[in-house]
Amino acid sequence: MHMRGRKYIEKIGAIILPILFLCNVLAQEAKAPLFFALPDKDKVYIILGQTPRSFMGFNLYRKEGAGAYEKLNDVPITGTLDPTYMVAILGEEYEWVANALRADNETECLFKLRQPENGIPLSLLSRKVAQVLGRIYIDDKAKAGGSYTYKVALLDWSEKEFLSAEQSIMVAPHQPPTQSPRNLKAEAKDGEVFLTWEYPPYKGGNDIVVGFNIYSRGEKDEKFYKITPLPLLRWEGTLSYRDLDVDNGFTYHYYITSVDIIGAESAPSNTVSAKPFDKTPPAIPSGLETVSEEAKVSIRWNLSLELDIAGYNIFRATSITGDFQKLNKELIAPDSPYYTDEEVVAGNLYFYRVSAVDKAGNESKMSNAISGAVRDTTPPQPPRNLTAEVKQRKVYLKWEAPPDKDVKGYYVYRGNTEKDILSITPNPLPKEQLEYIDEGFRKEGLVPGDSYVLGVSAVDNSYNEGKPAFIKVEIPDDEPPSLPVSFFARAREDGKVEVTWQTSMSRDVNGYRIYRAEEGNEPLMIGEVGKEVFSFIDDKAEKGKRYLYQVTAVDKAGNESEKTKPVLVIPSDIERPPTPRGIKVVIADNGVRISWEAVQVEDLLGYNVYRADYPSGIYQKLNEEPVKGTSFLDRDGKASHYYKITAIDTSRNESIPSKPQKPVKEGG
């Protein structure tokens, strides 16, 4: 195979499927025959044309003159189901068939090849494909000059004949297509030649032209070579071909032939010529850098790797938006990507750009500009009168320019001391900008309560940086600390309340405040502890009352956090109050009056009065709420009843009952 035909095989997978011959020829069922009988000398090629999907194979019959039909095949003519046998049949054609079907392996290739929409058009291009699919039979027993009628009978999957067709022919040398492609044209482009031609539309019947062969001869070739190893399919409406296997600057000649089913070619078309040309400029030079030297500026850039590079041009301007003028009179050599500009003045800033030129004269766009200046080793003086004002955690810096005339801009620094400062402006500020706002990380301001050293230095056109001017600032701490975590409050057995918490996550926390509130009242601070203390005992709470406890964190600047969620606590103890003493039970006119001495305890809530019919009987409490005084009138009391008195405190602890007493008459 000629080398220039390889790209056709690479492209066929992208061409053959969308440009199926079926779409324009065999899909016209009214015109397309069931089979083609094509004589050639002493052979007759029987090739199937349009067949239904239910087709499995076929039987072939032949008769001579008016004689009877004779079956030519002993077994049905069918395709193979063995991928290995398919590869053996296709031989060198397996590569383009697999590419055409985009198949990754032999099994997938055979599966796709057996699909009618793929197999039918490919079998018309290749006898080997037709053999794999069982769509061809070569009758080599026919006599030259004989007249025969062939009948093809299609078989279904049960090997029953269900459709047949006949065709009569005379065995004679095969006649190639009489119609050659017309009006062949060649358009030269960058790296390709685009061919177009004309051919009559498909008419059906004996029109068996399936494609075209393309021939080419370059300046380096001694003769024409076929550059399409397989015929280019006959696809009406877009008869064209792109020859990408060409070199710019060389002339190529082309002609085309039409090809029928058995590979016979027509006479050549007209011959055309084209000379592709290079219209693509080289890549823009990259990696420009300048080196300042005494009384001169050196410019360097990356070496171009393009094969057709001819050299470089270099341009200079006095501003980045100025008019760039070419400096070199001759192209700079392609292997010397550097230039020394000696026509420069110290103190001035220059801008340089470079373009690349190829051997066809195509010139790239100019590179991005890069600045350069004559070497200057003297840094500028520090900025003057640096001031700082803090607003909302941001620092507003202002300064005056130093007296140096070649100042390019300014860098701003920040740190904790003058020795550990870091630049917060990656690029110099413009020289006209004499102020800067330090907004901190993510523009959220600097850390409240911290102190910083800020510095501003000047840089000149030669990027010499002077010493910074420094100023120290304090960021007011106006940010309260975070809440303490895991806050908890509980009543102890001794009636005191224990409050505990875990540390606040703020690094500047200085202590904690404990708050208590009676329900419905505002909380009051009842204690304050240091930052290392995480508990508090409230010994002033009254037992039985409902209290809400909260804690806050306080930082070094006195900022106080929000209060934790309130926790309800009711202080209580487990100690019983003393048993009431001095009990008197007297019968009165309106019932029985009981009195007793007051119990002396701080958390006394009151007394309960009990009555029973017998000393050891079941006693019932007579009062619904604790009695606050030291007497009680039982209006239903009788002389036969017995009474006991208990004391109860605010923790609902009840004393041991007094001894039972029976009423006596008053004064008795």
C-alpha positions as CSV (number, residue, x, y, z in Angstrom):
1,M,0.0,0.0,0.0
2,H,1.3,3.4,-0.8
3,M,2.1,5.4,2.3
4,R,-0.3,8.2,1.4
5,G,-3.2,5.8,1.6
6,R,-2.8,5.1,5.3
7,K,-4.9,8.1,6.5
8,Y,-7.9,6.8,4.5
9,I,-8.0,3.8,6.8
10,E,-7.8,6.0,9.8
11,K,-10.7,8.1,8.6
12,I,-12.9,5.4,7.3
13,G,-14.4,4.6,10.8
14,A,-15.6,8.2,10.9
15,I,-16.9,8.2,7.3
16,I,-18.4,4.8,6.6
17,L,-21.2,4.7,9.2
18,P,-22.8,8.1,8.6
19,I,-22.4,7.8,4.9
20,L,-24.0,4.5,4.3
21,F,-24.5,3.4,0.7
22,L,-28.0,2.2,1.8
23,C,-29.1,5.7,2.6
24,N,-28.9,6.7,-1.0
25,V,-29.0,3.6,-3.1
26,L,-30.3,0.4,-1.7
27,A,-32.9,2.1,0.5
28,Q,-34.7,2.8,-2.8
29,E,-36.5,-0.6,-2.7
30,A,-38.4,0.1,-5.9
31,K,-35.2,0.3,-7.9
32,A,-32.7,-1.9,-6.0
33,P,-32.6,-5.6,-7.2
34,L,-32.5,-8.6,-4.9
35,F,-29.2,-9.6,-6.5
36,F,-26.6,-8.7,-9.1
37,A,-25.4,-11.2,-11.7
38,L,-22.2,-9.9,-13.1
39,P,-20.3,-11.9,-15.8
40,D,-16.6,-11.5,-16.3
41,K,-14.9,-13.7,-19.0
42,D,-15.7,-17.3,-17.8
43,K,-17.1,-16.4,-14.4
44,V,-20.3,-15.0,-13.1
45,Y,-20.4,-13.1,-9.8
46,I,-23.7,-13.4,-7.9
47,I,-23.8,-10.6,-5.3
48,L,-26.9,-10.0,-3.1
49,G,-28.3,-6.5,-3.1
50,Q,-31.3,-5.4,-1.1
51,T,-32.4,-8.2,1.3
52,P,-34.9,-8.2,4.2
53,R,-33.8,-8.6,7.8
54,S,-35.4,-12.1,8.0
55,F,-32.8,-13.3,5.5
56,M,-30.5,-16.1,6.8
57,G,-28.8,-17.4,3.6
58,F,-29.7,-18.3,0.0
59,N,-29.9,-21.1,-2.6
60,L,-28.6,-20.5,-6.1
61,Y,-30.1,-22.0,-9.2
62,R,-28.9,-21.8,-12.8
63,K,-30.4,-22.9,-16.1
64,E,-28.9,-22.6,-19.6
65,G,-31.2,-21.4,-22.3
66,A,-34.7,-22.9,-22.0
67,G,-33.4,-25.8,-19.9
68,A,-34.3,-26.7,-16.3
69,Y,-32.9,-25.1,-13.2
70,E,-29.9,-26.8,-11.6
71,K,-29.1,-26.1,-8.0
72,L,-25.5,-24.9,-7.7
73,N,-24.9,-25.2,-4.0
74,D,-24.9,-28.4,-1.9
75,V,-25.6,-26.5,1.4
76,P,-27.2,-23.1,1.9
77,I,-24.9,-20.2,1.2
78,T,-24.6,-18.5,4.6
79,G,-22.2,-16.3,6.5
80,T,-19.8,-17.3,9.2
81,L,-20.5,-17.0,12.9
82,D,-16.8,-17.7,13.9
83,P,-14.8,-14.4,14.6
84,T,-11.5,-16.2,14.0
85,Y,-12.7,-17.5,10.6
86,M,-13.9,-13.9,9.8
87,V,-10.4,-12.6,10.4
88,A,-8.9,-15.3,8.2
89,I,-11.2,-14.4,5.3
90,L,-10.7,-10.7,5.6
91,G,-6.9,-10.8,5.9
92,E,-5.5,-7.4,5.4
93,E,-9.0,-5.9,5.1
94,Y,-9.8,-6.7,8.8
95,E,-8.1,-3.4,9.9
96,W,-10.3,-1.1,7.9
97,V,-13.5,-3.2,8.6
98,A,-12.9,-2.9,12.3
99,N,-12.2,0.8,12.0
100,A,-15.3,1.3,9.9
101,L,-17.5,-0.4,12.5
102,R,-15.5,1.1,15.5
103,A,-15.1,-2.4,16.9
104,D,-12.6,-3.0,19.7
105,N,-12.3,-6.8,19.1
106,E,-13.0,-9.6,16.6
107,T,-16.3,-10.6,18.3
108,E,-17.7,-7.1,18.3
109,C,-16.6,-6.6,14.7
110,L,-18.5,-9.7,13.5
111,F,-21.5,-8.8,15.5
112,K,-21.7,-5.3,14.0
113,L,-20.8,-6.6,10.5
114,R,-23.9,-8.8,10.6
115,Q,-26.2,-5.9,11.1
116,P,-27.8,-5.2,7.7
117,E,-27.3,-1.5,7.9
118,N,-23.6,-2.1,8.2
119,G,-23.0,-5.3,6.3
120,I,-24.9,-4.6,3.1
121,P,-23.0,-1.4,2.0
122,L,-19.6,-2.9,3.1
123,S,-20.3,-6.2,1.2
124,L,-20.8,-4.1,-2.0
125,L,-17.3,-2.6,-1.4
126,S,-15.5,-5.8,-0.6
127,R,-15.9,-9.3,-1.9
128,K,-14.2,-10.6,1.3
129,V,-16.8,-8.9,3.4
130,A,-19.5,-10.4,1.2
131,Q,-18.0,-13.8,1.7
132,V,-18.0,-13.4,5.5
133,L,-21.7,-12.5,5.4
134,G,-22.6,-15.2,2.8
135,R,-23.7,-12.6,0.3
136,I,-21.6,-13.7,-2.7
137,Y,-21.2,-16.7,-4.9
138,I,-18.8,-17.1,-7.8
139,D,-19.9,-19.4,-10.6
140,D,-16.7,-20.5,-12.2
141,K,-18.4,-23.3,-14.1
142,A,-20.0,-21.0,-16.6
143,K,-19.0,-21.1,-20.2
144,A,-17.7,-18.1,-22.0
145,G,-20.4,-16.9,-24.5
146,G,-23.1,-19.0,-22.8
147,S,-26.6,-17.6,-21.9
148,Y,-27.8,-18.3,-18.4
149,T,-30.6,-17.5,-16.1
150,Y,-29.9,-17.4,-12.4
151,K,-32.4,-17.6,-9.6
152,V,-31.6,-16.6,-6.1
153,A,-34.0,-18.0,-3.4
154,L,-33.6,-16.4,0.0
155,L,-33.8,-18.7,3.1
156,D,-35.4,-17.9,6.4
157,W,-34.0,-19.1,9.7
158,S,-35.7,-22.5,9.3
159,E,-33.9,-22.8,5.9
160,K,-37.2,-22.4,4.0
161,E,-37.2,-20.5,0.7
162,F,-39.4,-17.4,1.0
163,L,-38.4,-14.9,-1.6
164,S,-36.7,-15.3,-5.0
165,A,-35.7,-13.4,-8.1
166,E,-34.3,-14.3,-11.5
167,Q,-31.9,-12.6,-13.8
168,S,-30.6,-13.6,-17.3
169,I,-27.1,-12.8,-18.6
170,M,-24.7,-13.7,-21.3
171,V,-21.2,-14.7,-20.1
172,A,-18.7,-12.2,-21.6
173,P,-15.8,-10.0,-20.4
174,H,-17.0,-7.5,-17.8
175,Q,-17.4,-4.0,-19.0
176,P,-16.1,-1.4,-16.6
177,P,-18.3,1.7,-15.7
178,T,-18.7,3.8,-18.8
179,Q,-19.4,7.0,-16.8
180,S,-16.3,8.7,-15.4
181,P,-16.5,11.3,-12.6
182,R,-16.8,14.8,-14.1
183,N,-15.8,18.3,-13.2
184,L,-13.1,17.3,-10.7
185,K,-11.8,20.4,-8.8
186,A,-9.0,20.8,-6.3
187,E,-8.8,23.6,-3.7
188,A,-5.5,24.1,-2.0
189,K,-5.7,24.9,1.7
190,D,-3.3,25.0,4.6
191,G,-2.1,21.5,5.1
192,E,-4.7,19.9,2.8
193,V,-6.2,19.6,-0.6
194,F,-10.0,19.5,-0.9
195,L,-11.4,17.6,-3.9
196,T,-14.9,17.8,-5.3
197,W,-16.5,16.1,-8.4
198,E,-19.8,15.3,-10.0
199,Y,-21.4,11.9,-10.8
200,P,-24.9,11.1,-12.1
201,P,-27.5,10.1,-9.4
202,Y,-28.2,6.4,-8.8
203,K,-30.8,5.1,-11.4
204,G,-31.3,1.5,-10.1
205,G,-31.3,-1.6,-12.3
206,N,-27.8,-2.2,-13.7
207,D,-26.3,0.8,-12.1
208,I,-23.6,-1.0,-10.0
209,V,-21.1,1.8,-9.4
210,V,-20.5,1.9,-5.6
211,G,-17.7,4.3,-5.2
212,F,-14.6,6.1,-6.4
213,N,-10.9,5.6,-6.4
214,I,-8.7,8.7,-6.0
215,Y,-5.2,8.8,-7.5
216,S,-2.5,11.4,-6.7
217,R,1.0,12.2,-7.7
218,G,3.2,14.6,-5.8
219,E,6.4,16.4,-6.8
220,K,8.4,13.6,-5.2
221,D,6.5,10.8,-6.9
222,E,7.4,9.2,-10.2
223,K,3.8,8.1,-11.0
224,F,0.2,8.3,-9.8
225,Y,-0.7,6.3,-6.7
226,K,-4.1,5.3,-5.4
227,I,-4.5,7.0,-2.1
228,T,-7.9,5.4,-1.2
229,P,-7.1,1.7,-0.4
230,L,-10.9,1.1,-0.6
231,P,-13.3,2.9,-2.8
232,L,-14.8,6.1,-1.4
233,L,-18.5,5.5,-1.1
234,R,-20.8,6.9,-3.6
235,W,-22.8,9.4,-1.5
236,E,-24.9,11.6,-3.7
237,G,-24.9,15.3,-2.8
238,T,-21.5,15.4,-1.1
239,L,-18.9,14.0,-3.5
240,S,-15.7,15.3,-1.9
241,Y,-12.5,14.2,-0.3
242,R,-9.9,15.9,2.0
243,D,-6.3,14.9,1.3
244,L,-4.5,15.7,4.6
245,D,-1.4,13.7,3.7
246,V,0.2,16.6,1.9
247,D,3.1,19.0,2.6
248,N,2.7,22.7,2.2
249,G,4.7,24.3,-0.7
250,F,4.5,21.2,-3.0
251,T,2.2,20.6,-6.0
252,Y,0.0,17.6,-6.2
253,H,-1.9,16.2,-9.2
254,Y,-5.2,14.2,-8.9
255,Y,-7.7,12.2,-11.0
256,I,-10.6,10.0,-10.0
257,T,-12.2,6.8,-11.3
258,S,-15.6,5.3,-10.6
259,V,-15.7,1.7,-9.3
260,D,-18.4,-0.9,-9.6
261,I,-19.3,-3.8,-7.3
262,I,-16.6,-6.2,-8.5
263,G,-13.9,-3.5,-8.5
264,A,-13.8,-2.6,-12.2
265,E,-12.8,1.1,-12.8
266,S,-13.9,3.6,-15.3
267,A,-11.6,5.8,-17.4
268,P,-9.9,8.5,-15.3
269,S,-11.6,11.9,-14.8
270,N,-10.0,15.1,-15.7
271,T,-6.7,15.8,-13.9
272,V,-6.3,18.7,-11.6
273,S,-3.4,20.2,-9.6
274,A,-3.2,22.0,-6.3
275,K,-0.4,23.4,-4.1
276,P,-1.2,23.6,-0.4
277,F,0.3,26.6,1.3
278,D,1.2,27.5,4.9
279,K,-1.2,30.2,6.3
280,T,-0.7,29.3,9.9
281,P,1.6,31.7,11.8
282,P,3.9,30.3,14.4
283,A,3.1,30.3,18.1
284,I,3.5,33.6,20.0
285,P,6.9,33.6,21.8
286,S,6.6,33.1,25.5
287,G,8.8,33.3,28.6
288,L,10.0,36.9,28.0
289,E,12.3,38.4,30.6
290,T,14.6,41.3,30.8
291,V,18.0,41.7,32.4
292,S,19.1,45.1,33.4
293,E,22.8,45.8,32.7
294,E,25.0,48.7,32.8
295,A,24.0,51.0,29.9
296,K,21.9,48.3,28.2
297,V,18.9,46.0,28.6
298,S,19.0,42.3,27.5
299,I,15.8,40.6,26.5
300,R,15.4,36.8,26.4
301,W,12.6,34.4,25.5
302,N,11.9,30.7,25.1
303,L,13.2,29.0,22.0
304,S,10.4,28.2,19.5
305,L,10.0,24.5,18.9
306,E,8.2,24.8,15.5
307,L,10.0,23.1,12.6
308,D,9.5,25.9,10.1
309,I,10.5,28.8,12.3
310,A,12.6,31.4,10.4
311,G,13.4,33.9,13.1
312,Y,12.1,36.6,15.4
313,N,11.3,40.3,15.4
314,I,11.6,42.5,18.6
315,F,9.7,45.7,19.3
316,R,10.0,48.5,21.9
317,A,7.8,51.3,23.2
318,T,8.1,53.7,26.1
319,S,4.7,52.7,27.5
320,I,2.7,49.5,27.6
321,T,0.0,51.0,25.4
322,G,2.4,53.0,23.2
323,D,3.5,52.5,19.6
324,F,5.9,49.6,19.4
325,Q,8.7,50.0,16.9
326,K,10.8,47.2,15.4
327,L,14.4,47.3,16.6
328,N,16.0,44.6,14.4
329,K,16.8,45.2,10.7
330,E,17.3,41.5,10.0
331,L,15.4,38.5,11.5
332,I,16.9,37.3,14.7
333,A,18.2,33.8,14.2
334,P,15.7,31.1,15.3
335,D,18.3,29.4,17.6
336,S,19.2,32.7,19.2
337,P,16.2,33.9,21.3
338,Y,17.8,36.9,22.8
339,Y,18.5,40.6,22.0
340,T,20.6,43.3,23.6
341,D,19.2,46.9,23.4
342,E,22.0,49.4,23.8
343,E,20.0,52.5,22.7
344,V,18.5,53.1,26.1
345,V,18.7,55.9,28.7
346,A,19.1,55.2,32.5
347,G,16.1,56.1,34.5
348,N,13.6,55.4,31.7
349,L,11.4,52.4,31.6
350,Y,11.0,50.5,28.3
351,F,8.5,47.8,27.2
352,Y,9.4,45.0,24.8
353,R,7.4,42.6,22.7
354,V,8.5,39.7,20.4
355,S,7.0,38.0,17.4
356,A,8.0,34.8,15.5
357,V,8.2,34.4,11.7
358,D,8.1,31.1,9.8
359,K,9.7,30.2,6.5
360,A,6.5,31.0,4.6
361,G,6.6,34.6,5.9
362,N,3.7,34.1,8.4
363,E,4.3,36.2,11.5
364,S,2.7,35.6,14.9
365,K,1.1,38.2,17.0
366,M,3.4,40.0,19.3
367,S,3.9,38.6,22.8
368,N,2.7,40.2,26.0
369,A,4.8,43.2,26.8
370,I,7.6,43.1,29.4
371,S,9.3,46.1,31.0
372,G,13.0,46.7,31.3
373,A,15.4,49.4,32.3
374,V,19.1,50.1,32.6
375,R,20.6,48.7,35.7
376,D,20.0,50.9,38.8
377,T,21.3,49.6,42.1
378,T,20.3,52.6,44.3
379,P,17.1,52.0,46.2
380,P,14.7,54.9,46.9
381,Q,14.3,56.4,50.4
382,P,11.5,55.4,52.7
383,P,8.1,57.1,52.3
384,R,7.6,60.1,54.5
385,N,5.1,61.0,57.3
386,L,3.5,57.5,57.5
387,T,0.3,57.7,59.5
388,A,-2.3,55.1,60.5
389,E,-5.9,55.3,61.6
390,V,-7.9,52.3,62.9
391,K,-11.6,52.1,62.0
392,Q,-13.7,49.1,62.5
393,R,-10.7,46.8,62.9
394,K,-9.2,48.1,59.6
395,V,-6.1,50.2,59.3
396,Y,-6.1,53.3,57.0
397,L,-2.5,54.1,56.1
398,K,-1.3,57.3,54.5
399,W,2.2,58.5,53.5
400,E,4.0,61.0,51.4
401,A,6.3,60.1,48.4
402,P,10.0,60.1,48.9
403,P,12.1,62.6,46.9
404,D,13.4,60.0,44.4
405,K,12.2,60.6,40.9
406,D,12.2,57.0,39.7
407,V,9.7,55.6,42.2
408,K,7.6,53.0,40.6
409,G,5.3,52.1,43.5
410,Y,5.0,50.9,47.1
411,Y,4.9,47.6,49.0
412,V,2.9,47.4,52.3
413,Y,4.0,45.1,55.1
414,R,2.5,43.8,58.3
415,G,3.8,41.8,61.2
416,N,4.1,41.6,65.0
417,T,7.5,43.2,65.0
418,E,9.7,45.0,62.5
419,K,11.7,41.8,62.1
420,D,8.9,39.4,61.1
421,I,6.9,41.5,58.7
422,L,5.4,40.0,55.5
423,S,4.2,41.8,52.4
424,I,0.5,42.1,52.0
425,T,0.7,43.6,48.5
426,P,2.1,41.0,46.1
427,N,2.6,43.6,43.4
428,P,3.7,47.2,44.0
429,L,1.0,49.8,44.4
430,P,1.0,52.5,41.7
431,K,3.3,55.4,42.6
432,E,0.2,57.7,42.5
433,Q,-1.4,55.7,45.3
434,L,-0.2,57.2,48.6
435,E,-2.7,55.4,50.9
436,Y,-3.8,51.8,51.6
437,I,-6.5,50.1,53.7
438,D,-5.3,47.0,55.5
439,E,-8.6,45.0,55.7
440,G,-7.1,41.8,57.1
441,F,-7.7,38.2,56.1
442,R,-10.7,37.9,53.7
443,K,-11.3,41.6,54.3
444,E,-12.8,40.8,57.7
445,G,-10.6,43.1,59.6
446,L,-7.6,42.5,61.9
447,V,-7.8,40.6,65.2
448,P,-9.3,42.7,68.0
449,G,-7.0,43.2,70.9
450,D,-3.8,42.5,68.9
451,S,-1.0,45.0,68.1
452,Y,0.7,45.1,64.7
453,V,3.7,46.8,63.0
454,L,2.9,48.1,59.5
455,G,5.5,49.2,57.1
456,V,5.5,50.9,53.7
457,S,8.5,50.7,51.3
458,A,9.2,52.4,48.0
459,V,10.4,50.5,44.9
460,D,11.9,52.2,41.8
461,N,11.7,51.4,38.1
462,S,14.6,49.0,38.4
463,Y,12.7,47.2,41.3
464,N,15.2,48.4,43.9
465,E,13.3,48.4,47.1
466,G,14.1,50.9,49.9
467,K,13.8,50.4,53.6
468,P,10.3,50.6,55.0
469,A,8.8,53.3,57.1
470,F,7.2,51.7,60.2
471,I,4.2,52.5,62.4
472,K,2.7,50.5,65.3
473,V,-1.1,50.2,65.7
474,E,-3.4,48.7,68.3
475,I,-6.6,47.1,67.3
476,P,-9.3,47.9,69.9
477,D,-10.9,44.8,71.4
478,D,-14.6,45.3,70.7
479,E,-15.4,41.6,70.1
480,P,-16.9,39.7,73.0
481,P,-15.5,36.2,73.6
482,S,-17.4,33.0,72.7
483,L,-19.8,31.4,75.1
484,P,-18.6,28.9,77.7
485,V,-19.6,25.4,76.5
486,S,-21.3,22.5,78.3
487,F,-23.0,24.7,81.0
488,F,-24.8,22.9,83.8
489,A,-26.4,23.7,87.2
490,R,-27.8,21.4,89.9
491,A,-29.1,21.4,93.5
492,R,-26.9,19.6,96.0
493,E,-28.1,17.6,99.0
494,D,-27.1,20.3,101.4
495,G,-29.4,22.8,99.6
496,K,-26.7,24.7,97.8
497,V,-26.6,25.0,94.0
498,E,-23.5,23.9,92.0
499,V,-22.8,25.6,88.6
500,T,-20.2,24.1,86.2
501,W,-19.1,24.8,82.7
502,Q,-16.2,24.3,80.2
503,T,-13.9,26.9,78.9
504,S,-14.7,29.5,76.3
505,M,-12.8,28.9,73.0
506,S,-11.7,32.5,72.8
507,R,-8.0,32.9,73.3
508,D,-8.3,36.2,75.3
509,V,-10.9,35.1,77.8
510,N,-10.0,36.4,81.3
511,G,-12.8,35.0,83.5
512,Y,-16.5,34.1,83.9
513,R,-19.5,35.7,85.5
514,I,-22.4,33.7,87.1
515,Y,-26.0,35.0,87.0
516,R,-29.1,34.0,88.9
517,A,-32.7,35.1,88.4
518,E,-36.0,34.3,90.1
519,E,-38.6,33.4,87.5
520,G,-40.0,36.5,86.0
521,N,-37.1,38.7,87.2
522,E,-34.0,40.0,85.5
523,P,-30.8,38.0,86.2
524,L,-28.3,39.4,88.7
525,M,-24.6,38.6,88.8
526,I,-23.9,36.5,92.0
527,G,-20.3,35.7,91.3
528,E,-17.2,36.3,89.2
529,V,-14.2,33.9,88.8
530,G,-10.9,33.7,87.0
531,K,-10.3,32.1,83.6
532,E,-8.9,28.9,85.2
533,V,-12.1,28.3,87.3
534,F,-15.0,26.3,85.9
535,S,-17.4,25.9,88.8
536,F,-19.3,28.0,91.4
537,I,-21.3,27.2,94.6
538,D,-24.3,29.3,95.3
539,D,-24.9,29.1,99.1
540,K,-27.3,32.1,99.2
541,A,-30.2,30.5,97.3
542,E,-33.3,29.9,99.3
543,K,-34.5,26.3,99.4
544,G,-37.7,25.6,97.5
545,K,-37.5,28.7,95.2
546,R,-37.2,28.4,91.4
547,Y,-34.1,30.0,90.1
548,L,-32.6,30.4,86.6
549,Y,-28.8,30.2,86.3
550,Q,-26.6,31.5,83.4
551,V,-22.8,32.1,82.8
552,T,-20.9,34.5,80.6
553,A,-17.3,34.8,79.5
554,V,-15.3,38.0,79.9
555,D,-12.2,38.9,78.0
556,K,-9.2,41.0,79.0
557,A,-10.7,44.1,77.5
558,G,-13.9,43.7,79.6
559,N,-16.0,42.5,76.7
560,E,-18.7,40.1,77.9
561,S,-20.2,37.3,75.9
562,E,-23.9,36.5,75.6
563,K,-25.4,34.5,78.5
564,T,-25.7,30.8,78.2
565,K,-29.2,29.3,77.9
566,P,-30.8,29.4,81.4
567,V,-31.0,26.3,83.5
568,L,-33.8,25.9,86.1
569,V,-32.8,24.8,89.6
570,I,-34.9,24.4,92.8
571,P,-32.6,24.3,95.8
572,S,-33.5,21.6,98.4
573,D,-32.1,19.5,101.2
574,I,-32.9,16.0,102.7
575,E,-32.8,17.0,106.4
576,R,-36.2,16.8,108.3
577,P,-37.2,19.7,110.4
578,P,-37.7,19.1,114.2
579,T,-41.0,17.6,115.5
580,P,-43.3,20.3,116.8
581,R,-43.5,20.5,120.6
582,G,-45.8,22.0,123.3
583,I,-48.9,20.7,121.6
584,K,-52.3,21.5,123.2
585,V,-55.7,20.0,122.1
586,V,-58.8,21.7,123.6
587,I,-62.5,21.2,123.0
588,A,-64.0,24.5,122.1
589,D,-67.6,25.6,121.3
590,N,-67.0,25.5,117.6
591,G,-64.9,22.4,117.4
592,V,-61.4,21.3,118.6
593,R,-58.5,23.8,118.7
594,I,-55.0,22.6,118.4
595,S,-51.9,24.8,119.1
596,W,-48.2,24.2,119.4
597,E,-44.8,25.9,119.7
598,A,-43.1,27.3,116.6
599,V,-40.3,25.2,115.1
600,Q,-37.1,27.2,114.7
601,V,-35.6,26.4,111.3
602,E,-34.7,28.8,108.4
603,D,-36.5,26.9,105.6
604,L,-39.7,26.2,107.5
605,L,-42.7,26.1,105.1
606,G,-45.5,25.3,107.7
607,Y,-47.2,22.5,109.6
608,N,-49.6,19.6,108.8
609,V,-52.4,18.6,111.2
610,Y,-53.5,14.9,111.3
611,R,-56.6,13.3,112.9
612,A,-57.7,9.7,113.7
613,D,-60.4,7.9,115.6
614,Y,-57.9,5.8,117.6
615,P,-54.4,6.5,118.9
616,S,-53.0,3.9,116.6
617,G,-55.6,4.4,113.8
618,I,-55.1,5.8,110.3
619,Y,-54.5,9.5,110.5
620,Q,-55.9,11.9,107.8
621,K,-54.4,15.3,107.0
622,L,-56.9,18.0,107.7
623,N,-55.1,21.0,105.9
624,E,-54.8,21.3,102.1
625,E,-51.8,23.7,102.3
626,P,-49.2,23.9,105.1
627,V,-50.5,25.8,108.1
628,K,-48.4,29.0,108.4
629,G,-49.3,29.8,112.1
630,T,-49.1,27.7,115.3
631,S,-52.8,26.8,115.7
632,F,-55.6,25.1,113.8
633,L,-59.4,24.8,114.4
634,D,-61.0,21.4,113.5
635,R,-64.6,22.4,113.2
636,D,-65.6,18.7,112.9
637,G,-63.5,17.6,115.8
638,K,-64.9,15.5,118.6
639,A,-63.8,14.6,122.1
640,S,-63.2,11.1,120.9
641,H,-60.6,12.0,118.2
642,Y,-56.8,11.9,118.4
643,Y,-54.4,14.5,116.8
644,K,-50.7,14.6,115.6
645,I,-48.7,17.6,114.3
646,T,-45.7,17.6,111.8
647,A,-43.4,20.4,110.5
648,I,-42.6,20.7,106.8
649,D,-39.7,22.7,105.2
650,T,-39.3,24.3,101.7
651,S,-37.6,21.1,100.4
652,R,-40.8,19.3,101.3
653,N,-39.1,17.4,104.1
654,E,-41.6,16.5,106.8
655,S,-40.7,16.0,110.5
656,I,-41.6,12.9,112.6
657,P,-45.2,13.3,113.8
658,S,-45.8,14.4,117.4
659,K,-47.3,11.9,119.8
660,P,-51.1,11.5,119.5
661,Q,-53.2,13.6,121.9
662,K,-56.8,13.5,122.8
663,P,-58.9,16.7,123.3
664,V,-59.5,18.0,126.8
665,K,-62.0,20.5,128.1
666,E,-60.7,24.0,128.2
667,G,-59.3,24.7,131.7
668,G,-59.5,21.0,132.5
